[in-house]
Amino acid sequence: MAVQEVVSYGFVSLLPPLLAIGLAIYTRQVFLSLAAGIWLGFTITSGWNPAAGAAAAIDGSIAVLGDAGNARVIVFTFLIGALIATVQANGGMGGFVKWVEDARWVMDGRRAQIMAWLIGIVVFIESNLTILVAGSVSRPLFDRFKVSREKLAYIVDSTSAPVCILIPFNAWGALILGILAEQQVANPLGTFLRAIPLNLYAVFALLLAGLTAFRGLNLGAMKKAEARTAEGQLQWEHSVALADPDEIAPPPPEGIDLKPRNMLIPIAAMVLSMPLFMWITGDGSIADGSGSTSVLWAVLSGLAIAWAMTLAGRSLDLDGLSRVGLKGAGALTGMAVVLWLALALGAITRELGAGVYVAGVVGDGMPPVLLIPLVFLVTSGIAFATGSSWGTFAIMLAIAIPVANTLGLSVVPFVAAVLSGGIFGDHCSPISDTTIIASLASATDHIEHVRTQIPYALVAGGIATVGFAIVGATM
């Protein structure tokens, strides 16, 4: 498939994402910040006519929903909200928490953090699903044992995408394998597998989150958040949570039996069915499967099983399930809007050629000891500016792989540097969908999550940068 040539507007192409990021930090209004960035982007392409830019922004935002993959992401968001509400209403989530407590696995804040970290590792089917499950299950325990919601948001955010990018048989793996195939890499799956141990940021971010959970490591603003929570204050006075936890997962009705299997079986069905659906959509090849389609089918399977179990247990009737499902889906409307706006901002940013402009700093005359870390850092900058690791992968892999081939170098370290950079920038970006969803699932203020997570991300990012320099020196 031919890669469409993109004409860059130069430095001007960076203004829309920079405006969105700046406004998000200053005003704490994510929706308006994203909308402003979209408007500025289309104003630029409309010859700096603000009125024409506004009209084009509306049309352009609607157009992104015309892409089947984007539409599936939005539908998936509503369905996962319905699933979470269902397993809460039928006593599954409460049963799981009670089961963990009765088994004396989680008796203090340290074990609550370890549980959140482990859930983030086990549920590797899709990053947003991982965050929502780990956040919803762990949040009551974090509140009970006075561990900050900012710590929860950090742990679930730093286990979701890093785990997903280290496993090829999920939505993330399907995306990467598709891009590698498009770039005519001889063995996409083999290249992906060889890049896994060199995906340094993902590895170190995951290990650092584990160290934080097991040893109580508090860096930067996290120290104040932990001290505040220890005194019984869940949020800062100026904080505004993205959603009410009870709206995302309302408590079960009186008299409902709390059964952990009502949650565990649907979640297990999603995890186990994901490779199957990728095999089906790939006509017998998991590597050729559709990640977005498979994820959608997997969550539909989980939701169907949750409904069947609820009806069989007579916890709720069809009318009750419909009401609960719609309420859960409605609770994630804000997240769906954010995802929609983020997709639109990513689209106009790509149209302006921001990735091409930034990637232009990567020259083909640099020694690998500098080139590999630079690919990592440039990729991080693009992901930070756009808030999209997936979009960044598409941009930078199409540039890094030809550079490696031109220089006669192995593409594996370049692929690893791009994948690591996309996750690093995504973790630091206030307009990233996974960062936003981590705030939502933890019921914490979004900007506070960004402030408390960045020190950890910078530590892992710094280690990864040095590591990529060492990798480049050995090429």
N, C-alpha and C positions, 0 to 999 in steps of 0.2 A: 504494500500500500504506500503510495507516495505521500510524503510529508508536505503539508501545505506551507508555502513560504509566508513568513510573517514579517511585515514591515514595522520596524520599531520607531516610535515617536521620540526616542532618546530619553533623556532624564524626565521629560514631561510624563512619560508612561508610568512613572513611579508615584505621581501626585495622588491619584485616586486611592490606592491602598494606604499611602501615608496619611491622607486625610482621614480615612476610616479608622486607622489605628490611633491617630492623635485624638480624634473626637471621642473614641471609645474610652481612652484613658482619662481624658479631661472631664467628660460629661457623664460617664458611666451609663450612657444610653446606647446600647449595642445596635438596636434596630435603626435608630436615626443615623448613627454613625455609618453603618453599612449603606443605607439609602443615600447618604451624602456622597460617599465614595462612588457609588454607581452613577449618580447624577453628574458628578464631575467628569467621570470617564466618558460618558456619552456627550457631555458638553464639548469635550476636547475633539471627539470625532465629528461633532456637528459644527466645526469651525468656530468654536468658542461662543456659540449662540446658546445662552442659558435656557431660553424657552424651548428651542428645538432639542436641546439636550434633555430636558425634562420629558418631552414627548417620546424621544428615542429611548430613554431610560425605562419608561413604562413598557414599551414594546419589547425592548431587549430583555427585561426581567421576565416577561411572559414567555418569550422565545426559549429561554433555558429549560422550561418545563416540556418543550416539544421533544427534547432528548429523552429517549426511553430510560436510559440509565439514571438521569437526574430525577425523573418522575418516580422511579422505583425507590430511590432514596427517600423522597418525601412520603410516599405511601408506607414504606417501612417504618418511618418515624411514628406515624399514627398507629400502626399495628403493634409496635413494641409498647406503646403507651397502653393499648388495650390489653396486651398480654400481662404487663406488670400489674395493672388494676385487677385483672382476673385472678392471678395467683395470690394477690393480697386479699381479695374479697372472699375467695374460697378457702382461706385459712392456710394456704401453702407457705406464704412468706413468714407469717407468724409462727407456723409450725416448725419451719426451718430454724428460726431464731430460738424458739423454745427447745428444740432438739439439741442445738449446739450448746445452750446453757445447761440443760439437763445432763448432757454428756460431759459437762465440766471442761469443755474445750476452750470456751471463752469466758473467763472469770475476771478479767481485768482489761485495761486499755491496751496493753501490749499485745495480748492475744487477739483482741478485736482488730488491731492493725495487721497482724499476721494473716488473719482470716481474709481481710479485704485484699491483701496482696496475693494470696493463694487463689481466691476466686478470679482475680484478674488474669492469672496465668491459665487456669483451667478452662475458662470460657473464652476460647480464642477464635470463635467463629467470625466475629466482626467487632471492631473497636467500640462503636457506639453501644452495641448490645452489652459488651463486656462492662463498660462504664455504668450503664443503667442497672444491670443486675447487681454488680458489686456495691454500687452506691446505695441502692434501695435496701439491700439486705443488711449492709453494715451500718448504715446511718443510725438506727435505733441503739445499737450497741455502742457506737462512738459517743452518742449523747449520754447514754447511761453511765459510761465509765469516764466521762469528762475528757474525751479526746477531741480536739478541734475538728470542725467540719472542713476547715482548710486542709488539715492533714489528710482527711479522707479523700478530698478532691485531688490532692497531689498523688496519693497512692494509686487511686483507680485510673487517673490520667496517665501515670507513668508506667502502668502495667498493660494498658489496653493496646495502644498502637505499637509499642516495642515488641510485645508478644506476637501480635498479628503479623508484623513485618518479618518475623523470624520463622514463620511457618508458611510454606508455599500453598497449602491446601485450604485456602479460605478466600474471601473476597479480595483481600490485599494481594495474595499470591497470584490470583487470577489476573488482576490488573497488571502486575509487574511482568508476568509471563507473556501477556499479550503485547506489552510494549517491547519486550526483548525480541519477540518474534517479528514484530513490525520493523525493528532495526536490523533484521536478518542475522541475529546472533545464531550461530550454528546449533547450539544445544541450550535452549532457554532454561529448561529445568535444571540441568547440570550447572549452568552458570549461576542460577539463583542459589542452589545448594552450596556451591563453593563460596558465594558471597556472604553467607550467613555468619560464619565465625569472624568475618572482617566487618560486619555491621556494628561498628564499635559503639556508636552512641546508643543504639537500641540495647545492646548488651549491658553497657555501664549504667544506663538509666534504670534498667530492670534491677540490676544488682544494688544500685544506690537506694531504690525504693524498698528493696528487701532489707537492706541495712537499716534504713530509717524505721521500718516496721519492727524489726527484731531488737534494735538497740536504742530506739527513741532518739534518733539524730534530728536535731532541730537547727536549721540554718536560717539566718536573716530574720525576716518578718515572722517566720513560723514560731519563733520563740515567744513573741508577744501574743500570737494567736493561742498558743498552748497555755500560757499563763492566764489569759482571759477566760478560757474555757474551764480551767481548773478552779476558777472562782465562781463558776456557775453561769457565766454569760456566754450563750451560744454564738452571738453575733456582736460585731461592733455597733454602736448606736447609729452610725451613718450607713450601715450595710443594708442592702436590699437583695434578698434571695431571688433567684430567677423564677422560682416556683415554690408553692406550698407543698411540703412532703405529703400531706394528707390528700392533696388533689392528684398527685401522681399515683400514689398507692393508698387509697382510702382504707381505714381499718375494716376488718370483716364484721358482718352483722352479729348481734348477740346470739349465742347458742351454736355458732359454727364450730365444728371440730377442727382443731389446728393440726393438719397433717402435712409433714414436710414433703411427702411424695407428690402432693398437688403442685408443688413448684419444681421439684427435682426432676420428675419425669418429663414434663414439657421442655425444660431447659436441656436435658440430656437428648431429647428427640431432635432439638434444633442443632446441637453440636454434631450428633452422629449423622444427621441427614444432609448436612452441608456438603461433604465430599460426594455423597451419592448424587445430589442434584447437579454438582459441577460435572460429574461423570456423564449424567444424562444430557445436560445442555452442551457438553463438548462432544456428543456423539461417540461416547466410549473413551474419551480422553479427558482426564481431570484438568490437565494443563490448558486445554482449549475451551473449558467451560466458562459460562458467564457468571462472574462474581455477583453482580447486582441482582440478576435473576435468581441465583441460587440462594442468596441471603433472604430474598423476599419469600421464596417458597419455604425456606427453612422456618422462618418466623410464623408463616401461615400454618405450617405443620404443628409447631409448638402451640399456637393459639387454638387450633382445632382439637388437639389432645387435651389441653387445659379445659376447654368447654365440655368435652365428652366426659372427663373425669368429674367435673363439677356437677353435670347433670346426673351422672351415675350415682354420685354420693348425695344427691338431692340437697346440696348446699344452696343452690340457686336454680330457678327455672329459666326458661328461655328469655322471658321478659326481663328478669333480673340481670341475666348475663348481658343482654343487649344494652341495658342502661349502664351497667358497670363498664362495658367495653367502650361505649361512646364517651363516657366521662373520662376514662383513662386516655383515650385518643385526644379528646379535647384539651386535657391537661398539658399535652405536648404540642399544642398549636403554636405556642411561642417559639419552641425549638424548631418546629417545621418552618416557620417564617424566617428564622435566623438562617437555617440551612438554605432556604430558597434565595435569600438575599446574598448569602456567601457565594452561592453558585453563580449568581448574576454578576457579582463583583469580580469573581475569578474569570468569568467569560470576557468581560470588557477589559480586564487587565491583560489577558492573553492577546486580545485583539489589538491593544495598544503596543504590544511587543515588549512588555516590561521584562519578561524572562530573557528574551533575545538580547536586550540592552545590558542587563546585569551580567548575563553569561558571557558577554563580550569581553569581560575583564580576564577571562580564562584564555590565555594565549597558548599556542602550540609550541612555543620555544622554551617553556619553563622546564626545569628538571623535575622528575617525579616527586622528589622530596618536598618540593613546594607545590607542585601541580595537584597532587591528591588532596592535601589539606585545603587548597584553594577551592577545588570542586566542592568539597564538603561545606566550606564557609559560604560560598556563593549560593549553593543550593539552600542552605539555611536562611540566607537573606531573602531569597525568593519566597520560600515557604512562610517566613515571618510576615512578609509584605502582603501576600495573597491570602494567608490563612488556610491554604489548601496544600496538604502534602501530596495528594493524588495528582493534582494539576501540576505541581512542581516536578513530580516524577516524570510526567509526560514531557515536560519542557527540557529538563536537564539530561535525562537518559538519551534523548534524541541528539544532544550535543556532546555529552561525555563519551559515549560509545564511539562515534566517528573520530573524535580526537584520539582515543586510545588506539584505534585501528590505524590512523594516520601515522602515529608515532611507533607503531609496531609493538605496543605494550599489551599486556593482558587486560581484558575488559573487566575482569572480576573486581579488582580494587576500585575501579571507577564506578561500577554499579553499586558496590558497598558504600562508597562515599556519598553517592547521590541518595541512596535510601536512608542513610544515617542523617544526612543534612535535612532531608524532608521532614523527618520526625523531630529533629532538634528545633528547627524553625517553627514547626507546628506547635510544639510544646510552649514556646515563648510567646506566641502570637495571641493577642486578646480577641482576634476575630476568627480563630480556628474553631471549626465545628466541634472537635473533640474536647477542646478546652472549655467551650461553652457548655457542652453536655455534661462534663465532669462537674461544673459548678451547679448545674441544674440537678443532677442526680444526688449531689451532696447537700442540696438546699443551702448553698452558701453564696455570698456576694461574688459576682464574677470577677471583678477587678481585684478583690482580695485574694482570690484563687491564683490569679496571674502573678500578683506580687509575691505570694508565698512560694510559688512553684519555681519562679525564675532562678533563684539561687541554686537550687538543686540541678536544674537544667544546665546552668552555666558550668557547674562543677563537672557533670558528665560530658558536656560539650568540650570543655578544656582538655579533659583526658583523651577524648576521642580525637581532637585535633593533633595532639602530640602523637597519638597512636598512628594516625594516618601519615604523619611525617615519617615515622619509623617504617611503615609499610612502603612508602614511596622510596625511601633510601635503600630498601632491599630489592627493588625492581631492576 
